[in-house]
Amino acid sequence: MSRFSRFLFAATLGLLFQFAAIGTAAGQQYVVAAGDSLSLIGSVYDVTVGSIVDLNGIDDPNFIFPGQVLEIPGSEGSSVSSYEVQAGDTLGEIAEAVGVSVSALQSANGISNADLIFVGQVLSVPSTGESPGAGGTGGDGRESGGLSLADRPYDPDLEAIMDDVAASEGLDPGIVKALAWIESGWQQQVVSPAGAVGLMQLMPGTAEWLEDDVFGQALNEDVSAYDNVKMGTRYLRILMDATGWETETALASYYQGLGNTLNGIFFDSTRDYVSAVLAVKAAYWP
């Protein structure tokens, strides 16, 4: 779908944001909620976007997603450092490299499954001898960590739509749900700066092509959650067919465009995007 910086830009000033600050040995952490932006978070904590980007190793300041935990700069005397997960890393190798136990890393970051880490995830690394559990749990039940996934998304009506549409396209409903969660936080009213709309963040050109050449009829992707999911899921199915049913490649194409993917181009933000979708899917809909 997108080569654009367009994640979770609210279409209305009336959108309410759920802020969850977590106290840790490193100071403040913040769990990203649907509708957030780094500029909004920075204004709340009176810090610059650049300082948040630098501290958290964020490649694309416009790409944050619900459940992501950000370190907030400005705290003095921190005894916790951070490590950004790289391709090929395992939690065991990271623990050995930084001189702490795997269990200490898991406790500090709220990781229940040691095999569930992903490229771009920022881990808090406790100093030697620090008590495990520095990551803590926010008041809303969100655990800390690079992608400490909070309460499972819950919207029975939307899930019924995604289950039904995914089944009709022969796709894993979990992939559709995870993709929609990363794209919009399951919010139909979200419109990106580039004009992508709805749950599946469809670009206008993509939506027009789907209506004219695929469905052969006008649909209401801008106001109808069902139509938006129907169109986004069909587009994902088309990308799955075009990439030989390689899920990661199809997801990359959804984010950066099929042409880039078929030409062997994978942006760093694309890899982060695919990792995030798969991590959410594995955590919520394995």
Residue pairs with C-beta under 8 A, 6 or more apart in sequence:
1 183
1 196
1 200
1 201
1 202
1 203
1 206
1 232
1 235
1 254
1 255
1 257
2 192
2 194
2 196
2 201
2 203
2 254
2 255
2 256
2 257
3 255
3 256
3 257
3 260
4 192
4 193
4 194
4 196
4 203
5 60
5 61
5 62
5 63
5 193
5 194
6 62
6 192
6 193
6 194
6 196
6 201
7 62
7 63
7 64
7 65
7 182
7 183
7 192
7 201
8 34
8 35
8 36
8 37
8 64
8 65
8 66
8 184
8 185
8 187
8 190
9 37
9 190
9 191
9 192
9 193
10 35
10 189
10 190
11 189
11 190
11 191
12 189
15 35
15 189
16 35
17 33
17 35
17 36
17 40
18 33
18 34
18 140
19 30
19 33
19 44
20 30
20 31
20 33
20 138
20 139
20 140
20 142
21 28
21 29
21 30
21 72
21 138
22 28
22 29
22 30
22 31
22 69
22 135
22 136
22 137
22 138
22 142
22 144
23 29
23 136
24 80
24 124
24 134
24 135
24 136
24 144
25 78
25 79
25 80
25 126
25 130
25 134
26 71
26 75
26 78
26 79
26 80
26 82
26 124
26 134
27 71
27 72
27 74
27 75
27 78
28 45
28 71
28 72
28 74
28 75
29 69
29 70
29 71
29 72
29 124
29 135
29 144
30 41
30 45
30 69
30 70
30 72
31 67
31 68
31 69
31 70
31 138
31 140
31 142
31 144
31 148
31 150
32 41
32 64
32 65
32 66
32 67
32 68
32 69
32 70
33 66
33 185
34 66
34 184
34 185
34 186
34 187
35 185
35 187
35 190
36 64
36 66
37 62
37 64
38 49
38 52
38 53
38 58
38 61
38 62
38 64
39 49
41 52
41 70
41 72
42 48
42 49
42 51
42 52
45 72
45 74
47 72
47 73
47 74
49 61
51 73
51 74
52 58
52 61
52 70
52 71
52 72
52 73
53 61
54 73
55 70
55 71
55 72
55 73
55 82
56 70
56 71
56 82
56 122
57 82
57 84
57 120
57 122
58 64
59 120
59 268
59 269
59 272
60 268
60 269
60 272
63 269
63 272
63 273
64 70
65 181
65 182
65 185
65 276
66 150
66 181
66 185
67 142
67 147
67 148
67 149
67 150
67 280
68 146
68 147
69 122
69 142
69 144
69 145
69 146
69 147
69 148
71 82
71 122
71 124
79 126
79 127
79 130
80 108
80 124
80 125
80 126
80 127
80 130
80 134
81 98
81 124
81 125
81 127
82 122
82 123
82 124
82 125
83 94
83 98
83 122
83 123
83 125
84 120
84 121
84 122
84 123
84 146
85 94
85 117
85 118
85 119
85 120
85 121
85 122
85 123
85 146
86 119
87 119
87 271
89 117
89 119
90 115
90 117
91 102
91 105
91 106
91 111
91 114
91 115
91 117
92 102
92 114
94 105
94 123
95 101
95 102
95 104
95 105
98 125
99 128
100 125
100 126
100 128
102 114
103 132
104 126
104 130
104 132
105 111
105 123
105 125
105 126
106 112
106 114
107 132
107 133
107 134
107 135
108 123
108 124
108 125
108 126
108 130
108 132
108 133
108 134
108 135
108 144
108 145
109 123
109 124
109 135
109 143
109 144
109 145
109 146
109 148
110 135
110 136
110 137
110 143
110 144
110 145
110 148
111 117
111 145
111 148
116 279
116 282
116 283
117 123
117 146
118 146
118 147
118 275
118 276
118 278
118 279
119 271
119 272
119 275
120 146
120 271
120 272
120 275
120 276
121 145
121 146
121 147
121 275
121 279
122 146
123 145
123 146
124 134
124 135
124 144
124 145
126 132
126 134
135 143
135 144
135 145
135 148
136 143
136 144
137 143
137 144
138 144
138 150
140 150
140 151
141 150
141 151
142 148
142 150
142 151
143 149
143 150
147 276
147 279
147 280
149 279
149 280
149 283
149 284
152 284
153 177
153 181
153 186
153 284
155 186
158 186
158 199
158 225
158 229
159 177
161 225
161 226
161 229
162 173
162 176
162 177
162 180
162 229
162 233
163 173
165 176
165 226
165 229
165 230
165 233
166 172
166 173
166 175
166 176
166 233
167 173
169 233
169 234
169 236
169 237
170 237
171 233
171 236
171 237
171 240
172 281
172 285
173 285
174 281
174 284
174 285
174 286
175 236
175 247
175 251
175 277
175 281
176 229
176 232
176 233
176 236
177 281
177 284
177 285
178 277
178 278
178 280
178 281
178 284
178 285
179 200
179 232
179 236
179 251
179 254
179 277
180 186
180 199
180 200
180 229
180 232
181 280
181 284
182 273
182 276
182 277
182 280
183 199
183 200
183 201
183 232
184 190
184 198
184 199
184 200
184 201
186 199
187 199
188 198
188 199
188 223
188 224
188 225
188 228
189 198
190 197
190 198
190 199
190 201
191 197
192 201
194 203
195 203
195 204
196 202
196 203
196 204
197 204
197 207
197 221
197 222
197 228
198 221
198 222
198 225
198 228
198 232
199 225
199 228
199 229
199 232
200 228
200 229
200 231
200 232
200 233
200 235
201 232
202 210
202 221
202 228
202 231
202 232
202 235
206 235
207 219
207 221
207 231
210 219
210 231
210 234
210 235
211 217
211 218
211 219
211 231
214 234
214 238
215 231
215 234
219 227
219 230
219 231
220 227
221 227
221 228
221 231
222 228
235 254
236 250
236 254
239 250
239 253
239 254
239 258
240 246
240 247
240 250
242 250
242 253
242 258
242 262
243 249
243 250
243 253
243 258
243 261
243 262
247 278
248 274
248 278
249 261
251 273
251 274
251 277
251 278
252 261
252 266
252 270
252 271
252 273
252 274
253 260
253 261
253 262
255 269
255 270
255 273
255 274
256 265
256 266
256 267
256 270
260 266
260 267
